[in-house]
């Protein structure tokens, strides 16, 4: 089969690979319809995260079951399914505590990073990480169930109340999903973004959206009853210095975006005196079923899928999401929100 493989030279290559086959009684073989390009994938391409060489990448995927092991009971051949890529051993200290994202062998289990992913025509994995989709749910909405599970985990920990004001930094897919859920929970939701394309998308979701330079303290007081924000989500990963002065007393500061080169310094006394909480959200533990249930009532999720591209044309799709020209390193406008790389163009 054809697949996208992360090579020894740290480039993504479209090549012929061996088609995976069922090996265990609890295995499920899935014909992949498509896989969303995730920020994690982009960070690997940018050199910010490491993936195992010669691994098929991709993890936000949906498809149809074509074969099952003899012990599989939760899905049947012909079922449309979504795959949970946040996999785990289930036996180590953290897994036994329910903290499965801290599995002691976590990296080796992660689709598209430490184990073969779904940027290909077929995928084989354990039945415990496969969930049946309702017949009424279109593929586009279903590809967002996994990122939605991450967002629901973060929202749950942030404990947004009806009287809260929320600021979301960044209007990529994760930032927009946070806005979509937060607006249903909070009194007011505000976002910042530098991309004009993504700003327009946010206008349809959140109460207010600004270029970061336009969101002055004076403007915040004008739209937010003379107060700073109760909850701030940094969906970019390196904006806490900018965000911290905008947090209200008793507020919650939530770092979300991944950037392990970024450092944020703060005086502990300020946390004590102002009652500010910094929430380390980590990953999503056991959230796929909740996300699937939530997605059923969120048909607007599909609006975040702005591009579908054949798997073989991956380079064009990725370049449109990078925000800069890899050849010159010059910034360029992002022209998509969420892109699906389609493995089965004729439909399945």
Phi and psi in degrees as GROMACS dihedral restraints (atoms count N, CA, C in turn):
[ dihedral_restraints ]
;  ai    aj    ak    al  type     phi  dphi    fc
    3     4     5     6     1   -92.5    20    10
    4     5     6     7     1   143.3    20    10
    6     7     8     9     1  -156.8    20    10
    7     8     9    10     1   164.4    20    10
    9    10    11    12     1   -99.3    20    10
   10    11    12    13     1   118.1    20    10
   12    13    14    15     1  -115.7    20    10
   13    14    15    16     1   135.2    20    10
   15    16    17    18     1   -82.8    20    10
   16    17    18    19     1   115.7    20    10
   18    19    20    21     1   -88.7    20    10
   19    20    21    22     1   172.9    20    10
   21    22    23    24     1   -60.3    20    10
   22    23    24    25     1   -28.6    20    10
   24    25    26    27     1   -85.5    20    10
   25    26    27    28     1     8.4    20    10
   27    28    29    30     1    59.2    20    10
   28    29    30    31     1    47.2    20    10
   30    31    32    33     1  -130.9    20    10
   31    32    33    34     1   157.4    20    10
   33    34    35    36     1   -92.8    20    10
   34    35    36    37     1   128.3    20    10
   36    37    38    39     1  -129.4    20    10
   37    38    39    40     1   133.4    20    10
   39    40    41    42     1   -87.4    20    10
   40    41    42    43     1   114.2    20    10
   42    43    44    45     1  -146.8    20    10
   43    44    45    46     1   168.1    20    10
   45    46    47    48     1   -81.3    20    10
   46    47    48    49     1   129.9    20    10
   48    49    50    51     1  -133.4    20    10
   49    50    51    52     1   167.4    20    10
   51    52    53    54     1   -70.6    20    10
   52    53    54    55     1   133.2    20    10
   54    55    56    57     1   -69.7    20    10
   55    56    57    58     1   129.7    20    10
   57    58    59    60     1   -69.2    20    10
   58    59    60    61     1   148.7    20    10
   60    61    62    63     1  -128.9    20    10
   61    62    63    64     1   154.9    20    10
   63    64    65    66     1   -65.5    20    10
   64    65    66    67     1   130.9    20    10
   66    67    68    69     1  -121.9    20    10
   67    68    69    70     1   -23.5    20    10
   69    70    71    72     1  -120.3    20    10
   70    71    72    73     1   158.9    20    10
   72    73    74    75     1   -66.2    20    10
   73    74    75    76     1   -19.7    20    10
   75    76    77    78     1  -104.4    20    10
   76    77    78    79     1    16.2    20    10
   78    79    80    81     1   -81.8    20    10
   79    80    81    82     1   150.9    20    10
   81    82    83    84     1  -128.4    20    10
   82    83    84    85     1   131.0    20    10
   84    85    86    87     1  -102.6    20    10
   85    86    87    88     1   129.8    20    10
   87    88    89    90     1  -124.8    20    10
   88    89    90    91     1   131.1    20    10
   90    91    92    93     1   -84.3    20    10
   91    92    93    94     1   116.9    20    10
   93    94    95    96     1   -77.1    20    10
   94    95    96    97     1   127.8    20    10
   96    97    98    99     1   -78.0    20    10
   97    98    99   100     1   -53.6    20    10
   99   100   101   102     1  -167.6    20    10
  100   101   102   103     1   165.0    20    10
  102   103   104   105     1  -137.0    20    10
  103   104   105   106     1   129.7    20    10
  105   106   107   108     1   -72.4    20    10
  106   107   108   109     1   143.6    20    10
  108   109   110   111     1   -81.7    20    10
  109   110   111   112     1   120.7    20    10
  111   112   113   114     1   -99.5    20    10
  112   113   114   115     1   158.2    20    10
  114   115   116   117     1   -60.0    20    10
  115   116   117   118     1   -30.3    20    10
  117   118   119   120     1   -63.2    20    10
  118   119   120   121     1   -42.9    20    10
  120   121   122   123     1   -58.8    20    10
  121   122   123   124     1   -46.6    20    10
  123   124   125   126     1   -62.3    20    10
  124   125   126   127     1   -36.9    20    10
  126   127   128   129     1   -67.8    20    10
  127   128   129   130     1   -31.5    20    10
  129   130   131   132     1   -65.5    20    10
  130   131   132   133     1   -45.4    20    10
  132   133   134   135     1   -62.9    20    10
  133   134   135   136     1   -32.8    20    10
  135   136   137   138     1   -82.8    20    10
  136   137   138   139     1    -7.0    20    10
  138   139   140   141     1    86.5    20    10
  139   140   141   142     1    10.9    20    10
  141   142   143   144     1   -85.7    20    10
  142   143   144   145     1   -23.2    20    10
  144   145   146   147     1  -130.4    20    10
  145   146   147   148     1   155.4    20    10
  147   148   149   150     1  -106.7    20    10
  148   149   150   151     1   136.8    20    10
  150   151   152   153     1  -118.4    20    10
  151   152   153   154     1   151.9    20    10
  153   154   155   156     1   -69.1    20    10
  154   155   156   157     1   129.6    20    10
  156   157   158   159     1   -59.6    20    10
  157   158   159   160     1   151.3    20    10
  159   160   161   162     1    64.0    20    10
  160   161   162   163     1    26.9    20    10
  162   163   164   165     1  -105.7    20    10
  163   164   165   166     1   138.3    20    10
  165   166   167   168     1   -70.7    20    10
  166   167   168   169     1   126.2    20    10
  168   169   170   171     1   -88.6    20    10
  169   170   171   172     1   179.9    20    10
  171   172   173   174     1    97.4    20    10
  172   173   174   175     1   140.0    20    10
  174   175   176   177     1  -151.6    20    10
  175   176   177   178     1   -14.4    20    10
  177   178   179   180     1   -92.3    20    10
  178   179   180   181     1    80.1    20    10
  180   181   182   183     1  -130.3    20    10
  181   182   183   184     1   156.9    20    10
  183   184   185   186     1  -137.8    20    10
  184   185   186   187     1   157.5    20    10
  186   187   188   189     1  -176.8    20    10
  187   188   189   190     1  -164.1    20    10
  189   190   191   192     1  -121.2    20    10
  190   191   192   193     1   134.1    20    10
  192   193   194   195     1   -69.2    20    10
  193   194   195   196     1   126.5    20    10
  195   196   197   198     1  -113.8    20    10
  196   197   198   199     1   -14.8    20    10
  198   199   200   201     1  -162.0    20    10
  199   200   201   202     1   145.9    20    10
  201   202   203   204     1  -134.9    20    10
  202   203   204   205     1   152.1    20    10
  204   205   206   207     1   -72.6    20    10
  205   206   207   208     1   164.1    20    10
  207   208   209   210     1   -68.2    20    10
  208   209   210   211     1   -17.5    20    10
  210   211   212   213     1   -97.3    20    10
  211   212   213   214     1    -0.3    20    10
  213   214   215   216     1   -76.8    20    10
  214   215   216   217     1   127.6    20    10
  216   217   218   219     1  -122.2    20    10
  217   218   219   220     1   -21.9    20    10
  219   220   221   222     1   -82.8    20    10
  220   221   222   223     1   -18.0    20    10
  222   223   224   225     1  -138.3    20    10
  223   224   225   226     1   160.5    20    10
  225   226   227   228     1  -128.5    20    10
  226   227   228   229     1   162.0    20    10
  228   229   230   231     1   -58.2    20    10
  229   230   231   232     1   132.6    20    10
  231   232   233   234     1    98.0    20    10
  232   233   234   235     1   -14.6    20    10
  234   235   236   237     1   -68.9    20    10
  235   236   237   238     1   139.6    20    10
  237   238   239   240     1   -84.0    20    10
  238   239   240   241     1   131.8    20    10
  240   241   242   243     1  -138.4    20    10
  241   242   243   244     1   160.5    20    10
  243   244   245   246     1  -116.6    20    10
  244   245   246   247     1   145.5    20    10
  246   247   248   249     1  -105.5    20    10
  247   248   249   250     1   132.3    20    10
  249   250   251   252     1   -86.2    20    10
  250   251   252   253     1   113.0    20    10
  252   253   254   255     1   -85.1    20    10
  253   254   255   256     1   -11.6    20    10
  255   256   257   258     1   -87.1    20    10
  256   257   258   259     1    80.0    20    10
  258   259   260   261     1  -100.0    20    10
  259   260   261   262     1   166.9    20    10
  261   262   263   264     1  -160.2    20    10
  262   263   264   265     1   164.7    20    10
  264   265   266   267     1   -77.3    20    10
  265   266   267   268     1   -33.8    20    10
  267   268   269   270     1    81.5    20    10
  268   269   270   271     1     3.2    20    10
  270   271   272   273     1  -122.1    20    10
  271   272   273   274     1   -23.2    20    10
  273   274   275   276     1   -75.7    20    10
  274   275   276   277     1   177.8    20    10
  276   277   278   279     1   -54.7    20    10
  277   278   279   280     1   -48.9    20    10
  279   280   281   282     1   -71.6    20    10
  280   281   282   283     1   -39.3    20    10
  282   283   284   285     1   -62.0    20    10
  283   284   285   286     1   -39.8    20    10
  285   286   287   288     1   -66.5    20    10
  286   287   288   289     1   -25.3    20    10
  288   289   290   291     1   -85.1    20    10
  289   290   291   292     1    -3.7    20    10
  291   292   293   294     1    88.1    20    10
  292   293   294   295     1     1.2    20    10
  294   295   296   297     1   -93.9    20    10
  295   296   297   298     1    64.1    20    10
  297   298   299   300     1   -65.5    20    10
  298   299   300   301     1   -24.1    20    10
  300   301   302   303     1   -75.0    20    10
  301   302   303   304     1    -8.7    20    10
  303   304   305   306     1  -105.8    20    10
  304   305   306   307     1    18.6    20    10
  306   307   308   309     1   -43.9    20    10
  307   308   309   310     1   136.0    20    10
  309   310   311   312     1   -65.7    20    10
  310   311   312   313     1   -16.0    20    10
  312   313   314   315     1  -118.0    20    10
  313   314   315   316     1    32.0    20    10
  315   316   317   318     1   -55.3    20    10
  316   317   318   319     1   -49.5    20    10
  318   319   320   321     1   -58.9    20    10
  319   320   321   322     1   -38.6    20    10
  321   322   323   324     1   -69.5    20    10
  322   323   324   325     1   -20.3    20    10
  324   325   326   327     1   -91.9    20    10
  325   326   327   328     1   -14.4    20    10
  327   328   329   330     1   -78.2    20    10
  328   329   330   331     1   122.4    20    10
  330   331   332   333     1   -60.5    20    10
  331   332   333   334     1   133.0    20    10
  333   334   335   336     1    78.2    20    10
  334   335   336   337     1    -3.0    20    10
  336   337   338   339     1  -121.5    20    10
  337   338   339   340     1   -57.0    20    10
  339   340   341   342     1  -114.1    20    10
  340   341   342   343     1   -13.3    20    10
  342   343   344   345     1  -137.5    20    10
  343   344   345   346     1   162.6    20    10
  345   346   347   348     1   -59.5    20    10
  346   347   348   349     1   134.0    20    10
  348   349   350   351     1  -101.9    20    10
  349   350   351   352     1  -147.8    20    10
  351   352   353   354     1  -122.7    20    10
  352   353   354   355     1    11.8    20    10
  354   355   356   357     1   -78.1    20    10
  355   356   357   358     1    63.0    20    10
  357   358   359   360     1  -160.2    20    10
  358   359   360   361     1  -173.3    20    10
  360   361   362   363     1   -84.9    20    10
  361   362   363   364     1   -29.7    20    10
  363   364   365   366     1  -138.1    20    10
  364   365   366   367     1   156.6    20    10
  366   367   368   369     1  -142.4    20    10
  367   368   369   370     1   141.5    20    10
  369   370   371   372     1  -123.7    20    10
  370   371   372   373     1   128.4    20    10
  372   373   374   375     1  -155.1    20    10
  373   374   375   376     1   177.4    20    10
  375   376   377   378     1   -73.2    20    10
  376   377   378   379     1   147.1    20    10
  378   379   380   381     1   -63.4    20    10
  379   380   381   382     1   -26.7    20    10
  381   382   383   384     1   -68.1    20    10
  382   383   384   385     1   -11.6    20    10
  384   385   386   387     1  -110.4    20    10
  385   386   387   388     1    19.0    20    10
  387   388   389   390     1  -123.3    20    10
  388   389   390   391     1   131.2    20    10
  390   391   392   393     1  -126.1    20    10
  391   392   393   394     1   133.4    20    10
  393   394   395   396     1   -72.6    20    10
  394   395   396   397     1   137.5    20    10
  396   397   398   399     1   -93.4    20    10
  397   398   399   400     1   147.1    20    10
  399   400   401   402     1   -67.3    20    10
  400   401   402   403     1   147.9    20    10
  402   403   404   405     1   -60.2    20    10
  403   404   405   406     1   -28.0    20    10
  405   406   407   408     1   -79.3    20    10
  406   407   408   409     1   -10.8    20    10
  408   409   410   411     1   -90.1    20    10
  409   410   411   412     1   122.0    20    10
  411   412   413   414     1   -72.2    20    10
  412   413   414   415     1   157.8    20    10
  414   415   416   417     1   -56.0    20    10
  415   416   417   418     1   -42.0    20    10
  417   418   419   420     1   -59.0    20    10
  418   419   420   421     1   -47.6    20    10
  420   421   422   423     1   -64.9    20    10
  421   422   423   424     1   -38.5    20    10
  423   424   425   426     1   -64.9    20    10
  424   425   426   427     1   -31.5    20    10
  426   427   428   429     1   -67.1    20    10
  427   428   429   430     1   -15.6    20    10
  429   430   431   432     1   -95.0    20    10
  430   431   432   433     1     2.1    20    10
  432   433   434   435     1   -64.0    20    10
  433   434   435   436     1   -42.7    20    10
  435   436   437   438     1   -64.8    20    10
  436   437   438   439     1   -51.0    20    10
  438   439   440   441     1   -61.5    20    10
  439   440   441   442     1   -32.4    20    10
  441   442   443   444     1   -63.5    20    10
  442   443   444   445     1   -35.7    20    10
  444   445   446   447     1   -62.4    20    10
  445   446   447   448     1   -38.3    20    10
  447   448   449   450     1   -64.5    20    10
  448   449   450   451     1   -42.7    20    10
  450   451   452   453     1   -66.9    20    10
  451   452   453   454     1   -42.7    20    10
  453   454   455   456     1   -62.2    20    10
  454   455   456   457     1   -36.2    20    10
  456   457   458   459     1   -62.7    20    10
  457   458   459   460     1   -43.4    20    10
  459   460   461   462     1   -66.9    20    10
  460   461   462   463     1   -46.3    20    10
  462   463   464   465     1   -59.7    20    10
  463   464   465   466     1   -41.4    20    10
  465   466   467   468     1   -60.7    20    10
  466   467   468   469     1   -44.5    20    10
  468   469   470   471     1   -70.0    20    10
  469   470   471   472     1   -30.9    20    10
  471   472   473   474     1   -73.7    20    10
  472   473   474   475     1   -20.0    20    10
  474   475   476   477     1    53.7    20    10
  475   476   477   478     1    56.9    20    10
  477   478   479   480     1   -68.7    20    10
  478   479   480   481     1   132.9    20    10
  480   481   482   483     1  -108.2    20    10
  481   482   483   484     1   159.5    20    10
  483   484   485   486     1   -58.3    20    10
  484   485   486   487     1   -28.3    20    10
  486   487   488   489     1   -89.7    20    10
  487   488   489   490     1    -0.2    20    10
  489   490   491   492     1   -77.3    20    10
  490   491   492   493     1   152.1    20    10
  492   493   494   495     1  -108.9    20    10
  493   494   495   496     1   138.0    20    10
  495   496   497   498     1  -125.0    20    10
  496   497   498   499     1   135.5    20    10
  498   499   500   501     1  -117.4    20    10
  499   500   501   502     1   130.4    20    10
  501   502   503   504     1  -117.4    20    10
  502   503   504   505     1   120.3    20    10
  504   505   506   507     1   -92.7    20    10
  505   506   507   508     1   111.9    20    10
  507   508   509   510     1   105.4    20    10
  508   509   510   511     1   133.5    20    10
  510   511   512   513     1  -120.2    20    10
  511   512   513   514     1    37.7    20    10
  513   514   515   516     1   -74.5    20    10
  514   515   516   517     1  -173.8    20    10
  516   517   518   519     1   -55.0    20    10
  517   518   519   520     1   -44.7    20    10
  519   520   521   522     1   -67.0    20    10
  520   521   522   523     1   -45.4    20    10
  522   523   524   525     1   -59.4    20    10
  523   524   525   526     1   -41.5    20    10
  525   526   527   528     1   -68.8    20    10
  526   527   528   529     1   -36.7    20    10
  528   529   530   531     1   -64.9    20    10
  529   530   531   532     1   -40.2    20    10
  531   532   533   534     1   -60.3    20    10
  532   533   534   535     1   -45.2    20    10
  534   535   536   537     1   -61.0    20    10
  535   536   537   538     1   -41.7    20    10
  537   538   539   540     1   -60.1    20    10
  538   539   540   541     1   -43.8    20    10
  540   541   542   543     1   -78.1    20    10
  541   542   543   544     1   -42.8    20    10
  543   544   545   546     1   -61.9    20    10
  544   545   546   547     1   -36.3    20    10
  546   547   548   549     1   -64.3    20    10
  547   548   549   550     1   -26.8    20    10
  549   550   551   552     1   -77.5    20    10
  550   551   552   553     1   -16.2    20    10
  552   553   554   555     1  -109.4    20    10
  553   554   555   556     1   -33.9    20    10
  555   556   557   558     1  -100.2    20    10
  556   557   558   559     1   166.4    20    10
  558   559   560   561     1   -69.7    20    10
  559   560   561   562     1   -40.9    20    10
  561   562   563   564     1  -148.6    20    10
  562   563   564   565     1   140.6    20    10
  564   565   566   567     1  -126.7    20    10
  565   566   567   568     1   128.8    20    10
  567   568   569   570     1  -125.2    20    10
  568   569   570   571     1   148.0    20    10
  570   571   572   573     1  -134.9    20    10
  571   572   573   574     1   158.4    20    10
  573   574   575   576     1  -125.5    20    10
  574   575   576   577     1   149.1    20    10
  576   577   578   579     1  -166.5    20    10
  577   578   579   580     1   143.9    20    10
  579   580   581   582     1   -97.5    20    10
  580   581   582   583     1   -20.2    20    10
  582   583   584   585     1   -80.8    20    10
  583   584   585   586     1   125.4    20    10
  585   586   587   588     1   -66.3    20    10
  586   587   588   589     1   -35.0    20    10
  588   589   590   591     1   -62.2    20    10
  589   590   591   592     1   -47.7    20    10
  591   592   593   594     1   -75.5    20    10
  592   593   594   595     1   -27.1    20    10
  594   595   596   597     1   -60.8    20    10
  595   596   597   598     1   -43.4    20    10
  597   598   599   600     1   -63.8    20    10
  598   599   600   601     1   -36.4    20    10
  600   601   602   603     1   -65.3    20    10
  601   602   603   604     1   -40.7    20    10
  603   604   605   606     1   -66.5    20    10
  604   605   606   607     1   -31.4    20    10
  606   607   608   609     1   -59.4    20    10
  607   608   609   610     1   -26.3    20    10
  609   610   611   612     1   -84.7    20    10
  610   611   612   613     1    -6.5    20    10
  612   613   614   615     1  -116.8    20    10
  613   614   615   616     1   -46.5    20    10
  615   616   617   618     1  -102.0    20    10
  616   617   618   619     1   171.2    20    10
  618   619   620   621     1   -73.0    20    10
  619   620   621   622     1   -43.2    20    10
  621   622   623   624     1  -142.1    20    10
  622   623   624   625     1   146.2    20    10
  624   625   626   627     1  -138.6    20    10
  625   626   627   628     1   136.9    20    10
  627   628   629   630     1  -133.3    20    10
  628   629   630   631     1   153.3    20    10
  630   631   632   633     1   -68.5    20    10
  631   632   633   634     1   140.5    20    10
  633   634   635   636     1   -51.9    20    10
  634   635   636   637     1   -35.7    20    10
  636   637   638   639     1   -68.7    20    10
  637   638   639   640     1   -20.0    20    10
  639   640   641   642     1   -89.5    20    10
  640   641   642   643     1   -15.3    20    10
  642   643   644   645     1   -88.8    20    10
  643   644   645   646     1    77.3    20    10
  645   646   647   648     1   -81.9    20    10
  646   647   648   649     1   164.7    20    10
  648   649   650   651     1   -61.0    20    10
  649   650   651   652     1   -37.1    20    10
  651   652   653   654     1   -61.3    20    10
  652   653   654   655     1   -42.6    20    10
  654   655   656   657     1   -68.5    20    10
  655   656   657   658     1   -37.8    20    10
  657   658   659   660     1   -60.5    20    10
  658   659   660   661     1   -46.0    20    10
  660   661   662   663     1   -62.4    20    10
  661   662   663   664     1   -34.5    20    10
  663   664   665   666     1   -66.7    20    10
  664   665   666   667     1   -42.1    20    10
  666   667   668   669     1   -91.7    20    10
  667   668   669   670     1   -12.9    20    10
  669   670   671   672     1  -124.2    20    10
  670   671   672   673     1    40.5    20    10
  672   673   674   675     1    57.1    20    10
  673   674   675   676     1    34.9    20    10
  675   676   677   678     1    73.0    20    10
  676   677   678   679     1    18.8    20    10
  678   679   680   681     1  -123.8    20    10
  679   680   681   682     1   159.8    20    10
  681   682   683   684     1   -80.4    20    10
  682   683   684   685     1  -171.2    20    10
  684   685   686   687     1   -91.5    20    10
  685   686   687   688     1   140.9    20    10
  687   688   689   690     1   -77.3    20    10
  688   689   690   691     1   -34.8    20    10
  690   691   692   693     1  -135.6    20    10
  691   692   693   694     1   130.8    20    10
  693   694   695   696     1  -125.2    20    10
  694   695   696   697     1   125.2    20    10
  696   697   698   699     1  -104.6    20    10
  697   698   699   700     1   123.8    20    10
  699   700   701   702     1   -95.6    20    10
  700   701   702   703     1    94.7    20    10
  702   703   704   705     1   -88.1    20    10
  703   704   705   706     1     8.4    20    10
  705   706   707   708     1  -100.0    20    10
  706   707   708   709     1   -47.1    20    10
  708   709   710   711     1   113.5    20    10
  709   710   711   712     1    -5.2    20    10
  711   712   713   714     1  -145.0    20    10
  712   713   714   715     1    35.3    20    10
  714   715   716   717     1  -119.6    20    10
  715   716   717   718     1    12.7    20    10
  717   718   719   720     1   -66.5    20    10
  718   719   720   721     1   -33.1    20    10
  720   721   722   723     1   -60.1    20    10
  721   722   723   724     1   -41.4    20    10
  723   724   725   726     1   -72.5    20    10
  724   725   726   727     1   -36.3    20    10
  726   727   728   729     1   -79.2    20    10
  727   728   729   730     1   -32.9    20    10
  729   730   731   732     1   -56.6    20    10
  730   731   732   733     1   -41.9    20    10
  732   733   734   735     1   -65.4    20    10
  733   734   735   736     1   -10.6    20    10
  735   736   737   738     1   -99.6    20    10
  736   737   738   739     1     4.7    20    10
  738   739   740   741     1   -90.9    20    10
  739   740   741   742     1   137.2    20    10
  741   742   743   744     1   -77.8    20    10
  742   743   744   745     1   158.1    20    10
  744   745   746   747     1   -58.3    20    10
  745   746   747   748     1   135.5    20    10
  747   748   749   750     1    78.4    20    10
  748   749   750   751     1     9.7    20    10
  750   751   752   753     1   -82.6    20    10
  751   752   753   754     1   171.9    20    10
  753   754   755   756     1  -121.0    20    10
  754   755   756   757     1   127.7    20    10
  756   757   758   759     1  -107.6    20    10
  757   758   759   760     1   123.4    20    10
  759   760   761   762     1  -123.1    20    10
  760   761   762   763     1   100.1    20    10
  762   763   764   765     1   -74.0    20    10
  763   764   765   766     1   132.3    20    10
  765   766   767   768     1  -125.5    20    10
  766   767   768   769     1   -49.8    20    10
  768   769   770   771     1   -63.2    20    10
  769   770   771   772     1   151.6    20    10
  771   772   773   774     1   -96.1    20    10
  772   773   774   775     1   122.2    20    10
  774   775   776   777     1  -157.1    20    10
  775   776   777   778     1    93.8    20    10
  777   778   779   780     1   -77.4    20    10
  778   779   780   781     1     1.7    20    10
  780   781   782   783     1   -91.7    20    10
  781   782   783   784     1   -12.1    20    10
  783   784   785   786     1   -87.4    20    10
  784   785   786   787     1   138.7    20    10
  786   787   788   789     1  -125.3    20    10
  787   788   789   790     1   142.5    20    10
  789   790   791   792     1  -128.7    20    10
  790   791   792   793     1   124.1    20    10
  792   793   794   795     1  -107.4    20    10
  793   794   795   796     1   141.2    20    10
  795   796   797   798     1  -150.7    20    10
  796   797   798   799     1   150.3    20    10
  798   799   800   801     1   -86.1    20    10
  799   800   801   802     1   120.6    20    10
  801   802   803   804     1   -54.8    20    10
  802   803   804   805     1   -30.9    20    10
  804   805   806   807     1   -59.1    20    10
  805   806   807   808     1   -34.9    20    10
  807   808   809   810     1   -67.5    20    10
  808   809   810   811     1   -37.0    20    10
  810   811   812   813     1   -63.5    20    10
  811   812   813   814     1   -39.9    20    10
  813   814   815   816     1   -69.5    20    10
  814   815   816   817     1   -47.9    20    10
  816   817   818   819     1   -72.0    20    10
  817   818   819   820     1   -29.3    20    10
  819   820   821   822     1  -103.4    20    10
  820   821   822   823     1    -3.7    20    10
  822   823   824   825     1    65.0    20    10
  823   824   825   826     1    33.3    20    10
  825   826   827   828     1   -87.6    20    10
  826   827   828   829     1   137.6    20    10
  828   829   830   831     1  -112.2    20    10
  829   830   831   832     1   129.0    20    10
  831   832   833   834     1  -101.6    20    10
  832   833   834   835     1   121.3    20    10
  834   835   836   837     1  -103.5    20    10
  835   836   837   838     1   114.5    20    10
  837   838   839   840     1   -83.3    20    10
  838   839   840   841     1   102.7    20    10
  840   841   842   843     1   -78.3    20    10
  841   842   843   844     1   -26.3    20    10
  843   844   845   846     1    60.0    20    10
  844   845   846   847     1  -145.7    20    10
  846   847   848   849     1  -102.8    20    10
  847   848   849   850     1  -179.9    20    10
  849   850   851   852     1   -92.6    20    10
  850   851   852   853     1   117.9    20    10
  852   853   854   855     1   -95.4    20    10
  853   854   855   856     1   117.2    20    10
  855   856   857   858     1    53.5    20    10
  856   857   858   859     1    49.0    20    10
  858   859   860   861     1  -111.2    20    10
  859   860   861   862     1    -1.4    20    10
  861   862   863   864     1   -65.1    20    10
  862   863   864   865     1   -41.9    20    10
  864   865   866   867     1   -64.6    20    10
  865   866   867   868     1   -40.5    20    10
  867   868   869   870     1   -64.9    20    10
  868   869   870   871     1   -40.2    20    10
  870   871   872   873     1   -66.5    20    10
  871   872   873   874     1   -39.8    20    10
  873   874   875   876     1   -61.9    20    10
  874   875   876   877     1   -44.0    20    10
  876   877   878   879     1   -63.5    20    10
  877   878   879   880     1   -41.7    20    10
  879   880   881   882     1   -65.4    20    10
  880   881   882   883     1   -41.1    20    10
  882   883   884   885     1   -63.2    20    10
  883   884   885   886     1   -29.0    20    10
  885   886   887   888     1   -59.3    20    10
  886   887   888   889     1   -34.7    20    10
  888   889   890   891     1   -97.2    20    10
  889   890   891   892     1    11.9    20    10
  891   892   893   894     1  -126.4    20    10
  892   893   894   895     1    68.2    20    10
  894   895   896   897     1   -61.5    20    10
  895   896   897   898     1   -21.8    20    10
  897   898   899   900     1   -69.3    20    10
  898   899   900   901     1   -10.4    20    10
  900   901   902   903     1   -54.6    20    10
  901   902   903   904     1   -38.1    20    10
  903   904   905   906     1   -59.9    20    10
  904   905   906   907     1   -24.2    20    10
  906   907   908   909     1   -66.0    20    10
  907   908   909   910     1   -18.8    20    10
  909   910   911   912     1   -78.5    20    10
  910   911   912   913     1   -16.3    20    10
  912   913   914   915     1   -82.9    20    10
  913   914   915   916     1   105.1    20    10
  915   916   917   918     1  -106.4    20    10
  916   917   918   919     1    -6.1    20    10
  918   919   920   921     1  -155.7    20    10
  919   920   921   922     1   137.1    20    10
  921   922   923   924     1  -125.1    20    10
  922   923   924   925     1   125.6    20    10
  924   925   926   927     1  -130.6    20    10
  925   926   927   928     1   140.7    20    10
  927   928   929   930     1   -60.8    20    10
  928   929   930   931     1   144.1    20    10
  930   931   932   933     1   -52.1    20    10
  931   932   933   934     1   -39.2    20    10
  933   934   935   936     1   -68.1    20    10
  934   935   936   937     1   -18.8    20    10
  936   937   938   939     1   -99.7    20    10
  937   938   939   940     1    30.4    20    10
  939   940   941   942     1   -58.2    20    10
  940   941   942   943     1   -35.8    20    10
  942   943   944   945     1   -63.5    20    10
  943   944   945   946     1   -41.2    20    10
  945   946   947   948     1   -64.1    20    10
  946   947   948   949     1   -44.0    20    10
  948   949   950   951     1   -62.2    20    10
  949   950   951   952     1   -43.9    20    10
  951   952   953   954     1   -67.5    20    10
  952   953   954   955     1   -43.2    20    10
  954   955   956   957     1   -60.4    20    10
  955   956   957   958     1   -33.0    20    10
  957   958   959   960     1   -69.4    20    10
  958   959   960   961     1   -16.8    20    10
  960   961   962   963     1  -104.1    20    10
  961   962   963   964     1   -11.3    20    10
  963   964   965   966     1   -72.0    20    10
  964   965   966   967     1   -31.4    20    10
  966   967   968   969     1    83.8    20    10
  967   968   969   970     1     2.7    20    10
  969   970   971   972     1  -156.7    20    10
  970   971   972   973     1   160.2    20    10
  972   973   974   975     1   -85.1    20    10
  973   974   975   976     1   114.7    20    10
  975   976   977   978     1   -57.9    20    10
  976   977   978   979     1   -28.0    20    10
  978   979   980   981     1   -75.3    20    10
  979   980   981   982     1   -38.5    20    10
  981   982   983   984     1  -111.9    20    10
  982   983   984   985     1   -12.6    20    10
  984   985   986   987     1    67.2    20    10
  985   986   987   988     1    13.1    20    10
  987   988   989   990     1   -81.7    20    10
  988   989   990   991     1   140.9    20    10
  990   991   992   993     1   -65.7    20    10
  991   992   993   994     1   140.7    20    10
  993   994   995   996     1  -139.8    20    10
  994   995   996   997     1   158.7    20    10
  996   997   998   999     1   -67.1    20    10
  997   998   999  1000     1   133.1    20    10
  999  1000  1001  1002     1   -79.0    20    10
 1000  1001  1002  1003     1   129.9    20    10
 1002  1003  1004  1005     1  -116.6    20    10
 1003  1004  1005  1006     1    21.5    20    10
 1005  1006  1007  1008     1  -149.8    20    10
 1006  1007  1008  1009     1   158.0    20    10
 1008  1009  1010  1011     1  -100.3    20    10
 1009  1010  1011  1012     1   -67.1    20    10
 1011  1012  1013  1014     1  -126.0    20    10
 1012  1013  1014  1015     1   128.5    20    10
 1014  1015  1016  1017     1  -113.6    20    10
 1015  1016  1017  1018     1   133.9    20    10
 1017  1018  1019  1020     1  -103.2    20    10
 1018  1019  1020  1021     1   129.2    20    10
 1020  1021  1022  1023     1   -89.2    20    10
 1021  1022  1023  1024     1   115.4    20    10
 1023  1024  1025  1026     1   -91.0    20    10
 1024  1025  1026  1027     1   121.7    20    10
 1026  1027  1028  1029     1   -90.1    20    10
 1027  1028  1029  1030     1   -25.3    20    10
 1029  1030  1031  1032     1  -121.9    20    10
 1030  1031  1032  1033     1    78.2    20    10
 1032  1033  1034  1035     1   -62.6    20    10
 1033  1034  1035  1036     1   -25.6    20    10
 1035  1036  1037  1038     1   -84.3    20    10
 1036  1037  1038  1039     1    -1.7    20    10
 1038  1039  1040  1041     1    86.2    20    10
 1039  1040  1041  1042     1   154.6    20    10
